[in-house]
Amino acid sequence: MFQELLPLLAALAIAAIVYTVREIHRRRFTVRPPLPDLTLREGWELWRRAGAQHPDIRFFPADAALTDGVAAEMERALPAAEAGISGADHPRQAVRRSILENAGVALHLEAIIGLGEEERKALLKGYREGMEGLLQNAWRLSVQRWILLRFYGRLKFDDAVPDDWFQHYMRVARPYIREKVRLAREHVLERNEGSGQFAQVYDQLLHQLAEDTLKIRPKRRFVAPDLS
């Protein structure tokens, strides 16, 4: 009798496993914003006051702490940023685009900060010797902007988890940008035409990466690429 029930029990066990796997998958990708009515200013105040857990803590540059000057600049920019988000046809996409723009600027500045003064002057229009402090400030501001927007996007749109679209972008874009800046330096200072053409290729790759990243569904996770 028991042996006759074995096929049925096996089928039930398989059905239970399939259901469990499907339920885990469904819950993992279900978008449930913790604070869907949150404003950007409220997100800024919450981040500064509570220092709540951030999904990208391991991506924070060690020397990009929020200074009083950068905080004041971010305060001044909040109304315009809030208006841009609330007035967009797709606010979540608007936040994503702003995150990627600021992250891209930060990565470019990070690469240029590692160069010498003569190289900076060649690559940055209007840069003069002794302007490293301004360069550092611009880099820190871009970093703090994406940090805030990611924090805000997690609470308002449930659009930030480990190994998601943003972290995938950062892992791919950083080595691309480092190579692009290296090639641009060779093109400008060493008159290497081939390097200039390859730098343009990296520009196109970065543009396509950003556009593709905007289309990735929330909570999709990526395996870290071996590019560094």
N, C-alpha and C positions, 0 to 999 in steps of 0.2 A: 504493500500500500504506500509506504513512504517513498519507495523508488518511483512509483507512478507520479508522485507529487513533485519530484525533483525538477522536471522540465518547467513546471508552473512556477516553482519557487525561484528558479534561475531567471525566468522571464520577468518576474516581479522585481527581483534584485536589479536586473539590468534597467528596467523602467525607472526604478528609484534613483539609480545613478545618473541616468540621462536627465531626469527631472532636476536633480540637484545641480548638475553642471549647467543646465540652461538657466536655472534660477540665479546661480552665482554670476553667470555672464550677464543676465538682465540687470541685476542689481549694480554690477560693476559699471555698466554704461548708462544707467538711468541718471538723468541730470536733475539734481535736487539742490538748487541754490539755498544756502543757509539764510541769506538776507537779500531777497530779490528786490526790495525797495531801497536798498542802500544807495546813498549818493556818494559821489567821489570825495566830497569834503568829509562826509562822515567816515568813509573808509580811511582817509588820511588821518583824521583825528584818532580813530580806533587803532591804527597802526602805530602812531606815535605814543599813544597813551598805554596801550596794552602790550605792545611788542609781541603780538600773537604769533603763533607758529606760521611760518612761511613755507610754501612748497618748494622753493628754490634755494634754501639756505646754503646748500653746498656750492651754489654758483655765485655767491656773494664774493666780490673781490675783497681781499683782506684789508686793503687801504682805501676803501671807498665809503668810509663811515659818513653818516649824515652830519654835516657841519651846520652851524647856525646860518651861514651865508647861503648855502644850498637850500636849506629849509625855507628861508625867506623867499628865495626865487620860486620854489615850488608853490608856496602859499599864493604868490602873485599870479601864478599861471592856472590855479585851480578853476576860477570861474570860466575862462575860455575853454579849458579842457572839458569841464562838465557840460558846457553848452554844445560842444562838438559831439560828445557822446550821446546826450539826450536828444539832439536834433538829427542824429543819423537814422537812416532807414533800418539799419541792422546794428544796434548798439554793441552787441557782443563782438561783431566783426570789427567795429570801429575801435574798440578797446584792444583787440588783438593786433590790428594794424599799427596802432600807436605803440604797443609793446615792442613789436618787431622793429619799428623805426628807431626807437630809442636804444634798443639792444644793438642794432646794427651800428648806430653812431658810436656807442660806447666801445664796441669791439674795434672799430676803426681807430678811434682815439687811443685805445689801449695799445694797439700796434705802433702807432706813431710816437707815443710817449717813450717807447723803448728805443727810439732813434736819437741821433745826435742833433745839435742845433742846426747845422748846415742842411742836414737831410730834412728836418722839419720845415725849414724855410723854403726848400725846394718843392715840398709836397703840399704845404698848406698856404693858400693865398692869403696874404696879409700878415703872416706870422713873422715876428721879429725876435731877435735874440733877447732872452730875458722874459719871454712871455710864457714860460713853462707853468707858472702858477695859474694863469688863465686857462691854459690847456688842461691842467689837472682839474680845475673847477668845472670845466665843460664836461669832462669825462665823468666826474663824480655826479654831476647833475643828471646826465643821461642814465647812469646806473640806477640812481635813486628813483628816477621816473619809472623805469621798467619794474623795479621792485614794488613800488606802490601800486602800479596798474595790475601786476600779477596778483597781489594781495586782494585788491578790489575785485578783479575778475573771478577769483575763487569764491568770494562771498556772494557776489551778485549774480553770477552766471554759472557757478560750479564748473569753471573752465580752467582748472589748474590742478594737476595731479603729478606725482613723480613720473619721469620718463615720458611725458606727454609731448605735444606739438612744440612747445616753447623750448624745452630742454633738448629735444631733437634738433631744433634750429640752432641753438647755441653750440652744440657739439659739432655740427657740420660747418656752421658759418665761421667759427673762430679760426680753424686752420685755413679755410678759404681766404679769409681776410688777411691773415698773416702773409700768405703767399702773394696775394694781390698787392699788398703794400711793398713787399720785397721786390716784386717785379716792377712796380711803379718807380721805386727808387732807382733801380737799374736803368730804366728807360730815361728818367730825367737827368740823373747825374752821370751816367755812363753812355748816354746817347745810344742805347740799345733798342732798336726798333722792334726786334722780336719780343723783347720783354714787354714793351708797350702793348703789343697785340695780345699777348697772353694775359696781361692785366685786364684788358677789356673782356676777354673770355670769362675770367673770374667775376667780373661785374655782372655779366649775363647770368652766370650760374647762381649768384647771390640773389638776383632779382627773381629768377624762377623759383628758387628755394623759398623765398618769402611768399610768393603768390601761391605756391603749392601748400605751404604751411597754413595759410588762411582757410583752406578748404578742408583741413583735417577735422574730423568730428571730435567733440569733447571726449576726454577720458581715454582716447586711444593711446596705447603705450608702445614705445619703441625700444628695441635693443640698441645699446650704445654702439655707434659705428667705430671702426678702428681707423681713424683718420689722423690722429695727432702723432 
